[in-house]
Amino acid sequence: MFVEQLQALCRQPSVSAQNLGLYETAELVGKFLKETGFIVEMFSPSKGPPIVFAELPSRIGTRTLVFYNHYDVQPVEPLELWKNPPFSATVDDGKVYARGASDNKGNIISRLMSISAFLKATGTVPCNLKWVIEGEEEIGSPHFSEFITRYKERLTGDSAIWEFGGLDYEDRPLVTLGLKGMLYVEFRVQTALKDSHSARAAVVENPAWRLVRMLDTITDEDGRIMVEGWYDDVRPFTQEELEAIRAMPLEEHSIRDELGVKNFLFGLTGFEFKKAFYGNPTANIAGIWSGYTGPGHKTVLPSVAQAKMDFRLVPNQDPVKLAGKLRQHLVRHEFADVEVNLQAENPAARTPIDARIAKIAARAGREVFRKEPVTLVTSAASGPMHYFTNTLGLPTVAIGCNHAKSNTHAPNENQRIDVFVKGSKWIARVIEEFAKPPT
Amino acid sequence: MFVEQLQALCRQPSVSAQNLGLYETAELVGKFLKETGFIVEMFSPSKGPPIVFAELPSRIGTRTLVFYNHYDVQPVEPLELWKNPPFSATVDDGKVYARGASDNKGNIISRLMSISAFLKATGTVPCNLKWVIEGEEEIGSPHFSEFITRYKERLTGDSAIWEFGGLDYEDRPLVTLGLKGMLYVEFRVQTALKDSHSARAAVVENPAWRLVRMLDTITDEDGRIMVEGWYDDVRPFTQEELEAIRAMPLEEHSIRDELGVKNFLFGLTGFEFKKAFYGNPTANIAGIWSGYTGPGHKTVLPSVAQAKMDFRLVPNQDPVKLAGKLRQHLVRHEFADVEVNLQAENPAARTPIDARIAKIAARAGREVFRKEPVTLVTSAASGPMHYFTNTLGLPTVAIGCNHAKSNTHAPNENQRIDVFVKGSKWIARVIEEFAKPPT
């Protein structure tokens, strides 16, 4: 029955990047929650699709657990690489194949299954549940802060469970305690009203040179960020976090093979590699373009040059403050003519290793999957987790029903049905333990 | 009749960038030349369309004049901006509208008209004529050196007339004596087999950073080329050339208005502006691209970054030698991993101001157009003129029947019929004067 519900949810397209089916999906998710017993509200931000907010008070417990999920999915392209149509939700070989099956509809239904089991068995849930399901996670949650501001008083609780999580390549349960933050910036330099014959390059300024020179001031040749004060507030790993990092499985080899790289930056390897991967702020050119980029040779003096950069942030770095430092840096280096367009900003989120919810999640994972769990101090990726950890002050763990070969964001995304069911048990055990009074 | 011949030639598409109609156009051009009285040969390079080579010996003169033209045209896109279909050759308001009407089919037929007139009036031409018409000028003449190597012994002569030329914005006849050279280079940096999640930027090298850093070593912030020895062989303007430049009309104001720029590089203005425009070697980023360049924000660690650069060269700079210096520069600055792909190379061409053909062209222009001619020591643009000036040793002038608003390379390209006819008379007067023994 829950597999069928997952199929029904997967068959409803919900591509936020293409504004496809979002309202319908919000309605469907709301319907499923209502049918289970939740009190459901739809929050309509000033722009963008509804955010589903649902509550289920416990008749026996006083503690409160908050869930975060998202109902939107990544675009399905390239279509030709899918074995089955991406919204067909075909079941094959013990897996449901669909865009969103893993990220994040599988987790929504898997959690619903846990809650349903409690209600069936006991008529209630052991603790109060609050559930937030947004529809713009895949495009950077642009209207989520509006929701948080509006619902802050109602989102009080004791801990939170994040949208994703599951098993690694060796089927070990993963407990992730944090995400890096993000400052996403687009730079634009325009030096003329239109492109020109490049014979004029002797006298007319080329914006691509200007952009190149500006970018070259942002990092040094070792990749260190040269913006004044960028590292000022960085909180180093605690001794406990360093120990956990030492115990984290090494991704070095798999990245090296997958990308065909011989050496990593700075010649990093082993523990130092892991420490940098999880702990270093980054400055990444995600895109750069100017002039003629087609085949063959064409001589043109471009009028506009642009670049996109994502800066990953670590705990205590404030993206708003850093955006200011970046602007100051440009002025100081005489690039005040370069336009800076902030596209997204999120601080990092990190829950302490000794948080009760972290320990419960690890213990329950060991019990359900019969494998030693891996605690990830942080993911190297980013997301809006800080609203929960920082703004709402909720210790937060990411656990769920994903598996390592689920092809998240790629063709043939899938949900392993066995992990879907076990992930549900994992969440149930966490709810159960969490509902008990802390010792 | 010659307007009809121009229409017929314009109605035959010949877009070299799209390999469209080139063989048919070569045949048609050859047919027109044969019908006029030329002995025509087709040279088939190892790749690419035929080069038409035609000869018309004089029965009365011993001197030899060589013409260079091209029968290929630029692509017609964007189609929607044309008032009439680009290959319709519609006559309207005293102009023939067509892609190629001005560049370069108008000049071919206008010259044919001159020669025809001599033959009709006297049964011969006053000097020997040789005519080269290639079909790849618009894509950088990739197979022209093959032709020159093969035909060098047969291309002997006393002077040459280049493909283009005509009237400026004030209908003054222009006599152009040179072109800048060109080194066109594509750079490519690859740091991984495929694009990656940008969370990995903490440990995996980003090729866009590498490219940016490499490019930033090529010029300094004033735009001066920092490749060691780049300016070593630059031949400065002669006193005579400087005087001619002083007399050249100032393009400063029109470029400023067209491009909406407030100041030129280095704050150049007046004589210094002109000297830089015509005399400075350039290093232009014609294109740069890496990663995600679409709308919105996407976080990706690119695996490849590329750039295209055109370097304009001035007399005595050797593009092959400079390409070597560029490679050395990359090694010296530890960018040996950056791939360098040479796409085209041409040295500069410049005919001395006191060349007899230059004086004849100016005098004849004054006579035909009744305006003081303007001698351009060089154009700031490039082309394969050096094969004529340097390899064949022919003093060369660019004169013709173009006008300032002919929309060359743009939509609604056109040929003013009055200039077409007068340009024919200009060439005829030059042939006549040139045929006389030098005094």
Interface residues (C-beta under 8 A of the other chain):
Chain A: A17 I139 G140 K180 M182 Y184 E186 T191 A192 L193 K194 S196 H197 S198 A199 R200 A201 A202 V203 V204 E205 N206 A208 W209 V212 R213 L215 D216 T219 E221 G223 I255 E258 L259 G260 V261 F264 L265 L268 F273 A276 F277 Y278 G279 N280 T282 A283 N284 I285 A286 G287 I288 W289 S290 G291 Y292 T293 G296 H297 K298 T299 V300 L301 P302 S303 A305 Q306 K308 D310 R312 Q343 A344 S379 A380 A381 S382
Chain B: A17 I139 G140 K180 M182 Y184 E186 T191 A192 L193 K194 S196 H197 S198 A199 R200 A201 A202 V203 V204 E205 N206 A208 W209 V212 R213 L215 D216 T219 E221 G223 I255 E258 L259 G260 V261 F264 L265 L268 F273 A276 F277 Y278 G279 N280 T282 A283 N284 I285 A286 G287 I288 W289 S290 G291 Y292 T293 G296 H297 K298 T299 V300 L301 P302 S303 A305 Q306 K308 D310 R312 Q343 A344 S379 A380 A381 S382
